[in-house]
Amino acid sequence: MAVATAGSGRAVEGVADGELVAFCTLWLDPVTRTGYFEPCGTDPDHQRKGLGKAVMLEAMRRAKDMDCVTVGGYSDAANALYSSVERAVAEGLLVERG
C-alpha cells in the first residue's frame, strides 16, 4: 500500500501489479476529532476483491492514530459502507449516523 499526503487530507492508495486500483482520502477535523472519507473508489476491474475495504481500514487506522473518535461520510450509502468495515468499531471508532 502506498501513501500520499496532500494538504490537510491523507490519501491511502491500493496498488496491484503496479497499477492504482483503490483509493481513500481522509479529511480530518481536529476540533471535533472527526475523520471524513471523500473521495473513495475502486477500479471496476478490481471490485469485489476487498481492496476498497482494505484501503478504508488503513485510513481508519490512521484516523485513530491521529486521535479521531468518529468517522463519517456525507450520505447514508457512504456511512453504510463504513459501518460494514466492522474493524472500525472494534478499534474504538464510531461511525456517524446522518
Summary of the structure (lengths in Angstrom):
residues: 98
radius of gyration: 12.6
end to end distance: 30.4
largest distance: 39.0
contacts: 283
relative contact order: 0.18
helix: 32%
strand: 39%
